[in-house]
Amino acid sequence: MVAEHPARSILVIGSINEDVVLRVARLPHPGETLAAEELTRLPGGKGANQAVAAARAGGRVRMLGRTGEDPAAQRQLDALRAAGVDVELVEQIAGTATGTAYITVDGDGENVIVVDQGANGRLGTAEVEAAETRIAEAAVLLAQLEVPVDCVARAVELARGHGVRPVVTLSPAQPVPDTLLEGLDPLLVNEHEARFVLDAGDEPAADDVAERLLGLGPRSVVITLGERGAIYADTEGVRRAPAHPVDVVRDTTGAGDAFAGALAAALARGAGLPEAVDAGLAEGAAAVGRSGAR
């Protein structure tokens, strides 16, 4: 039986992190020590970033995730609530630190990121199954890979069973079971992730790359190309969408999450894939002009 979905409802399963951002004049070389110009602590985590982006784009968003029982957890939960995200399904785990991302950003907005998974790694398939009723209530399930892959795979399986539209960002790039890709609508990847999935070396993203990704089982595919926009493909063929203009690139961290959240919100309110991709590109362009992952 297919559930009746509340308008614009999105369930996000994913990571909740505190971002420790170091600003430097340039990124360090291997073995080199640089002095940071500035250190800031910001809300982050790909899952939480996408949840906030979806909420800001008008979606009704509920988050499924884990934090520690530490000061960082309270800061992140407060930030999610302030953005309008329902954190009913976020549990705090005693004796475990909240996930932390260490982000080094240079003067051109380029970044290098190292993530300590922390409590995000404590999310299990049992917790996903316990949330099945909430998954069934959603119009869109949105997920990434900063929580265990088996949890994302199980959530996608449950979503498909209830007629919920599964959208997954294959980031950070890592091996996933073939069954996870089946029915994704869309599968979201950037150029690096597309090459990883297809084991394509340095092959540039092109229309045939999108077609090959479709051949792995998703119903639709979106490949983001940064300043070159995006390629997207479904049963109607392969198309390209231009990027929105950007005056100044301040920080590229989280631009992909902004894209994903805005795209999911558009899909949840009934937009077609072309409109949803354009909504994602608009928010991604806005995101790179602002500091921080959100």
C-alpha positions in Angstrom: 0.0 0.0 0.0 1.4 3.4 -1.0 1.3 6.0 1.7 -0.3 9.4 1.2 2.5 11.9 1.3 2.2 15.3 3.1 2.8 18.1 0.8 6.5 18.9 0.3 7.6 16.4 3.0 11.2 15.3 2.9 13.0 12.8 5.1 16.8 13.3 5.2 19.0 10.5 6.5 22.6 11.6 6.9 25.4 13.1 8.9 25.4 15.9 11.5 28.8 17.5 12.0 30.5 20.5 13.4 32.7 22.1 10.8 36.0 23.5 12.0 37.0 25.9 9.2 40.6 27.1 8.8 41.1 30.0 6.4 44.6 30.1 4.7 46.1 32.1 1.9 46.7 29.0 0.0 46.3 25.2 0.5 49.4 23.6 2.1 51.7 21.2 0.2 52.3 17.7 1.6 54.5 18.0 4.7 54.1 21.8 4.9 52.9 23.7 7.9 50.9 27.0 7.4 49.5 29.5 9.8 45.7 29.9 9.6 44.4 33.4 9.1 41.1 32.5 10.9 39.4 29.6 12.7 35.6 29.3 12.9 33.2 26.6 14.1 30.1 26.2 11.9 27.1 23.8 11.5 27.9 21.1 9.0 27.5 17.5 7.9 26.3 16.6 4.4 23.0 15.3 5.8 22.3 18.3 8.0 23.4 20.7 5.2 21.0 19.1 2.8 18.2 19.2 5.3 18.7 22.9 6.0 18.9 23.6 2.3 15.7 21.7 1.6 13.9 23.5 4.5 15.1 26.9 3.3 13.7 26.0 -0.2 10.3 25.5 1.3 10.3 21.8 2.1 8.9 20.2 5.3 11.9 18.4 6.5 12.6 15.7 9.1 16.1 14.5 9.9 17.2 11.0 10.8 20.7 10.9 12.3 23.0 10.7 15.3 25.1 13.1 17.4 27.1 12.7 20.6 26.2 14.1 24.0 28.6 17.0 23.9 28.5 20.8 23.4 28.9 20.4 19.6 25.7 18.3 19.5 23.6 21.0 21.2 24.9 23.6 18.8 24.1 21.5 15.8 20.6 20.5 17.0 19.8 24.2 17.8 20.9 25.1 14.3 18.7 22.5 12.7 15.7 23.5 14.7 16.3 27.2 13.9 16.3 26.3 10.2 12.9 24.6 10.6 14.1 21.0 10.5 12.3 18.4 12.7 14.9 16.6 14.7 12.5 14.0 16.3 14.6 11.2 14.8 18.0 12.5 15.9 19.3 10.5 18.9 22.2 11.6 21.1 24.7 8.8 21.8 26.5 8.8 25.2 30.2 8.3 25.1 30.5 9.3 21.5 31.7 12.6 20.0 29.6 14.5 17.4 31.0 14.2 14.0 33.6 16.8 13.0 34.8 18.0 9.6 38.2 19.8 9.5 38.0 22.2 6.5 40.9 24.2 5.1 39.8 26.9 2.7 42.1 29.1 0.6 41.7 32.6 -0.8 40.0 31.4 -4.0 37.4 29.4 -2.0 38.9 26.0 -2.8 39.0 23.5 0.1 40.4 20.3 1.5 38.3 18.4 4.0 39.0 15.6 6.5 36.0 14.2 8.4 35.9 12.4 11.8 32.7 10.3 11.5 32.0 10.3 15.2 28.4 9.5 16.2 27.4 9.4 12.5 28.9 5.9 12.3 26.5 4.7 15.1 23.5 4.9 12.9 22.4 1.3 12.1 19.8 -0.5 9.9 17.8 -1.2 13.0 17.3 2.5 13.6 16.4 3.0 9.9 13.8 0.2 10.2 12.4 1.8 13.4 11.8 5.0 11.3 9.9 3.1 8.5 6.6 4.9 9.4 8.3 8.3 9.0 9.9 7.2 5.8 6.6 6.1 4.4 5.1 9.5 5.2 7.6 11.4 3.1 7.3 12.4 -0.5 11.1 12.3 -1.0 13.9 10.4 0.8 17.2 12.3 0.6 20.5 10.6 1.6 24.3 10.8 1.3 27.2 8.5 2.3 28.6 10.1 5.5 26.6 7.5 7.4 27.0 3.7 7.0 26.2 2.6 3.4 24.0 -0.3 4.6 21.8 2.2 6.4 21.3 4.2 3.2 20.7 1.1 1.2 18.0 -0.1 3.7 16.4 3.4 3.7 16.3 3.4 -0.1 14.7 -0.1 -0.1 12.0 1.0 2.4 11.4 4.2 0.4 10.9 2.3 -2.8 8.5 -0.1 -1.0 6.3 2.8 0.1 6.3 4.7 -3.2 8.7 7.4 -1.8 11.0 9.0 -4.3 14.6 8.2 -3.3 17.4 10.8 -4.0 20.9 9.8 -3.1 24.2 11.8 -3.4 27.1 9.3 -3.8 29.4 11.4 -1.7 31.9 10.8 -0.3 32.6 8.5 -3.2 32.9 4.9 -2.1 31.8 1.4 -3.2 28.0 0.8 -2.9 25.9 -2.3 -3.5 24.2 -2.4 -6.9 20.9 -2.6 -5.3 21.3 0.8 -3.7 21.4 2.4 -7.2 18.2 0.8 -8.4 15.3 3.2 -8.8 17.1 6.3 -7.5 15.3 9.3 -8.9 17.8 10.9 -9.3 21.2 9.6 -8.5 23.3 12.7 -7.8 27.0 12.8 -8.5 29.7 15.3 -9.4 32.3 14.6 -12.1 34.7 12.9 -9.7 32.0 10.7 -8.3 30.7 9.8 -11.7 34.2 8.7 -12.7 34.5 6.7 -9.5 31.3 4.8 -10.0 32.1 4.0 -13.6 35.9 3.4 -12.9 36.5 5.8 -15.8 39.9 7.3 -14.8 40.2 10.9 -15.9 37.4 10.7 -18.4 35.5 14.0 -18.6 31.8 14.0 -17.9 29.8 13.9 -21.1 26.4 12.8 -22.3 27.4 9.2 -22.6 28.6 9.2 -19.0 25.1 10.0 -17.9 23.7 7.3 -20.1 26.1 4.7 -18.6 25.1 5.7 -15.1 21.5 5.2 -16.1 22.4 1.7 -17.2 23.3 0.9 -13.5 19.7 1.1 -12.5 18.6 4.6 -11.4 15.5 6.1 -13.0 17.3 9.4 -13.5 20.8 10.8 -13.1 22.2 14.3 -12.4 25.9 15.1 -12.8 26.9 18.5 -11.4 29.7 20.3 -13.2 30.5 23.3 -11.1 30.7 26.5 -13.1 29.6 24.5 -16.2 26.2 23.7 -14.8 24.8 20.1 -14.9 24.0 17.2 -17.1 20.8 15.3 -16.3 19.3 12.2 -17.9 16.1 10.1 -17.6 13.8 8.3 -20.0 13.4 11.5 -22.1 17.1 11.6 -22.9 20.2 13.5 -21.8 20.1 17.3 -21.4 22.4 20.1 -20.1 21.5 23.0 -17.8 23.7 26.1 -17.6 25.1 27.3 -14.3 23.6 30.4 -12.7 26.0 33.4 -12.7 28.3 34.0 -9.6 29.8 37.3 -8.8 32.4 36.2 -6.3 33.4 32.7 -5.2 33.9 32.9 -1.5 33.7 29.2 -0.4 32.7 26.1 -2.4 32.2 24.0 0.7 28.7 22.6 0.8 27.6 23.9 -2.7 26.7 20.4 -3.7 24.6 20.0 -0.6 22.8 23.2 -1.3 22.1 21.9 -4.8 20.8 18.6 -3.5 18.5 20.1 -0.8 16.9 22.6 -3.2 16.5 19.9 -5.9 14.8 17.6 -3.3 12.4 20.4 -2.2 11.4 21.1 -5.8 10.7 17.4 -6.4 8.7 17.1 -3.2 6.4 19.9 -4.4 5.8 18.2 -7.7 8.4 19.9 -10.0 9.8 18.0 -13.0 13.4 17.1 -13.2 14.4 20.1 -15.4 12.8 22.6 -13.0 14.4 20.8 -10.0 17.8 20.8 -11.5 17.5 24.5 -12.2 16.4 25.1 -8.6 19.5 23.2 -7.4 21.8 25.2 -9.7 20.4 28.5 -8.4 21.0 27.6 -4.8 24.4 26.1 -5.5 25.4 29.4 -7.2 24.2 31.4 -4.2 26.1 29.0 -1.8 29.5 29.6 -3.2 29.2 33.3 -2.6 28.8 32.7 1.2 31.2 31.4 3.8 30.6 28.0 5.5 28.9 24.8 4.3 25.4 26.4 4.7 
